């Protein structure tokens, strides 16, 4: 494990357990106030602390540079349009939300961090102070975001779900030119994931291929797969965390409850062994269920402001935004390639960036 991550861990502890609260402070279809969301979030942080987690992790959204206002619905949460869902999350979590949650976690003595779902979200979190960045598997090719967080010099934890081997190579090449502090999390982007499709052999495979520490972001139900993953070398176990799998929201149904998290942590720390072969043999490959998520969650390059014909493209002029679905624009991984090119026509904010309009 990298030195910067090691310095965050309790002494003599080799496996880092992360309670992924994510958006689980949203628990009802009816909207609530920021203060009510804060109360929900604090209760979850305390429950994770009391269950023995080493860290709590959230997800931070800024709709203005993450989600285009077009029709898109995720197969794993079809209750609402993506734009409305991301907008709700953005409005629920102003800067003071993150400041108060970080302060509360600090008081308890549990590490707090959050996944920025866009560069704008990362810029917001920088005002709070992040010890480490977590990149969602949906954003493994968001080079706008990766370029920004790598420049902060902080460790980066990146999930690998819904990606092909070639895409993971591309992301790792991009990051390794900018930082050596990288940890990968093997995961399967199914909600929930059947136990026999977890393919825990992927953990040592990724560790050997990329020479980085590897953990496991587990979207299955139950504690056995996470325990088995530690036996395969996982240095981090990340589990979605909620008070109930019956609450309303995107991730409750694949979450671990406080008693389950505590039971899992005890088993991991006493080094219980569970045969990993029951969780699928071999190395994970992208399957059709994960592929269905990609058009909704992958990003395209758009104008981040009004751009005049003749302007040279700078980082600040470009956003990487969801969805790629039915949006004819360059993919987010083309970001570095087009910096410095000249716009051949006027562009309004949020218009797509294509090769045809660049010199």
N, C-alpha and C positions, 0 to 999 in steps of 0.2 A: 504494500500500500504506500502511496506517495507520502512524503514527509509532511506536507501541509495538512493532509487528511489525518495522518497519524496523530498530529498534535492536537486534534479535536477530540480524540477518543479517550475514554476513561482508561486508566492504567490497567495493564494485563488483560485487556479485552480485545479480542481479535475480530469479532463479528459485530458490525454496526447495524442496529435495528432502527429503521425509519418508519414512523407512523405517517403515512401519506394522507393527511386530512384533505388536501386538495380543495374541493369546493363543497365538502360535506357539512359546512356550516349553513348551507342552503338546504332546508329540510322540508319545506312546504311549497306547493305550487303558488300560493299567494305570496306576493312580495312582502318583505319586512323592512324595517328601518336599519340603517347602518349599526345603530346601537344594539338592536336585537341580533343582528348577525355577529357582532362582536361578542355578545354574551354566549352565543352558540359556539363560537370559535374558542373562547377561553375555556369553556367546559370540556371541549375536545382536547385541548392542549393539556389540561390538568389530568384528564383520564389517561392520555397517552403517557404522561409522566408517571402516574401511579401504576400503570401497567408495566413500566420498566423500559419504555422506548428510550433510545439515545437521542433521537431527534424527531421533531415534527416538521413536516413539509407541506406547504400549500401550493396553490397555482395562482398566478397573477395575470390578469387579462387587462388590456387596454384596447377597446374595440376599434379606436381610430386608426391603429396601424396593424391590426391583426385580421379583422374580418370584414370583407366587403359586404355591402348591403344588397345581397342577391339571394335568391332562393337556394338553400342547401340544408339538408337534414342528415344527421349522422345515423347510420344503422344501429349504433349501440345506444342511442338516446333519441328516439323519434318523437318525443313529446313536444318539442319546440323547434322552431327554425334556429339554425346556428347563430345568425346575427342577433336575434332576440336574446338567446342564452348568453352569448359573450357580452352583449350590452348590459344585461342584468348583472353579470359578474363584475364588470367594470364599475358600474355605479354602486354596487354593494361594498366595494373595497377602495375608498379613497386613500390617500397617503396616511391619514391618521389611523385607519384600520391596521395597516401594516406596522406602523410605529407602536401602537398599543399592544398588538399581538407579540411583537418581538420583545418589548419590555416585559410583558407577562412571562414569556418563556425564559427570559434572562433571570427573572426573580425566582422562578422555580428551579432553574439550573438545568434546563433541557435546551439543546441546540435548536435554533429556528432557522429555516431557510425556505425559499419558495422557487417554483419553476416559472420563469418569465416566458410567457407565450408569444412574445414579440420583443423587438428592440425597445419599444416604448415602455413595456412592462419592466424590462431590465433597468432602464434609466430611472424609473420610479423606485425600484427596489434598491438601487445604489444610494438613494437618499436615506434609506433606512439602515443599510449596511448588511451585505450578505457575506458570510464566511466561505460559501461555496455556491456554485451554480449547478442547477439540475436542468438538463435539456430533455424535453419530452420526445418520445420516439417520432411523433408527428413532425417535429422540427429539426430532424437530423440533417436536412438539406437546406435549412434556413440560414444561408451564409451571411445574411444581414445581421441576424442575431448572434451567430457564432463568432463573427468578426468582432462584434462589440464586446461580448463577454470575455473572449480570449484576451483582449487588450487590457482588461482589468487586472490580470495576473493572478486571478483566483482559480482554485481547482474547479474542474468541470466534470460532472457526472452526467453521462449521456445514455439514454435508453435506446435499444436497438430494434424494437418492434416495428412491424409493417415496412421493413426495409429489405432490399435485396443485398446480397454480398457485395455487389459492385457499388451500391450506394453507400454502404458502410465504409468501404475502402475510400471512397471519395471524401466522405466526412472526416475520416481519420487523417487522411493526407492533408486536408485543409487545416485541421486543428493542430496536427503535429508540427506544422510550419510556424505555429504561433505559441504553443505551450507544450510542456511535457507533463503537466498535472492533469491527467485524464483517467477517469474510471468508467468502464462500460458496465451497463446493467443488461444482462440477458432478459428479454421479456417476450411474451407472445401477446399480440394485441387482439385478444378475444375477451369478451366480458359477459360471463366468466369463461375461463379457459378450461376445457376438460383436462383432468389430470394426465391422461395418457398422451397429451399433445404438448407437454411442457418442454420436452427434449433437453434435459439437464446436462447432457453431454456437451451442449453448446458452451457451457461455462468454461471448462478447461480448454476447449477449442479456441475461444476468443482470447483467453489469457495467453496461450502460446502464440497465436497468430500475430497479435498486436503488442505483446510484451507490456501489458498494462494490467492493473488489478481489475477483477470482474466480480460484480455482484448479481443479484437476482431481483427483478421487480415482478412480483408474483400476483397474477390476476385470477388464480384459482380460488376455490372455497376449501377451507380446512387448513391445518397447520403442517401436515405431513410433507408436502412438497417443499416448503421452505426449509424444513429440517434436513431433508435429503439434499437440497441445494448446497447447504453448508458442507456436507460431506463431499461434494464435488468441487469445493474450493471457493464458494461465494464468500466475499468479504463484507458485503452489505446485503441485508434483506430489507426490501421496501414493500410494505403492504398498505393498501387503501384501508382507511380507518373511519369507523362510524359507530354510533350507538345502536343502530339497527339497520339490517339490510332491507327493511320494509319502508324506510323513509323515502320521500320524494326527492329525486335528483338524479344526476348522471352516474354517480359512482357508488352509491350506497349498496347496490345489489352485489358488488364484488368486494365489499369491505369486510374487514376483520373487526369484531367487537372487542371491547376492552378485556373481558375475561379470556378470549381467544388469543389476543396479543400477549397477555401475561403468560399464558400456558406455553405459547410458542417460544417466548424469550427464555423461560426456565429450561425448556428442552434443549434449545440451542446452546445455552451457556454451560449445561452439564454434558454437552457433546453426545446427546442421544444420536443413534444411527438409524436411518431408514433407507432401505434398499432403493436406489434411484432408478433402477431398471423399470419399475412400474409406471414411470412418468414419461415413457417414450424413449426408444433407443435411437441414437444418432444425433446429428446436428440439425437444428431447426432450419427450415426453408420457408419462404413466404408462401402462404396459402390463400385460397380464394376469399376467405372471411376477412383476412387482413387487407387484401387487395381492394375490397369493397370500401374500406375506410379512406384509402389514399386520395381519391379525387376530392373528397370533402376536406381533408386535413392538410394535404400538401399545399405549398404556397407558390404564388406567381409574383413577378416584379411589376409594380405599378408606380406611377408618379406620386411621390410623397408631398408634392406641392405643385402649384402651377409652374410649368417649365416653358420657356420661350425658345423658338427656333434659333439655333446658334449657341444655346447654352451648353457648356461642358458638364456632363453628369458628375455629380459629387455624391458622397455617401448619404448626405442629408437629404438629397433629392429623391431617394429611392426607398420604398417600403416593400417588404415581402408580406403578402396577404393571402389568406384563405378566401375561397377555395380555388383550386385549379379547375374544378368542374366547369366545363363549358366557358372557360375564360381563356381567350387566345392571347397569351402573354408569355414572355420568357420565364422559365422556372427559376425559383429562388437561388439555385446553385450557380446561375449565370452572373450573379452579382458582381464579383470581382472582375470578370471578363469585360463588363461594359462600362466600368468606371473610367472616366476621362473621354468617353465617346461624345460626339456632338449630336444634339437633337436636331432633326431635319424639319420638324414642324412643332407648332405650339401644342402643349399638352395641358389639360386640366388635371387637377389633383384626382387621383385614383384611376386615371386612364391607364390602359395596359402599355407596358414597355415591350416593343417587338423589334426584331432586327431591322425591319423595313423602315423604321423611323430614326435609325441611328446611322451615323457616318463613322 
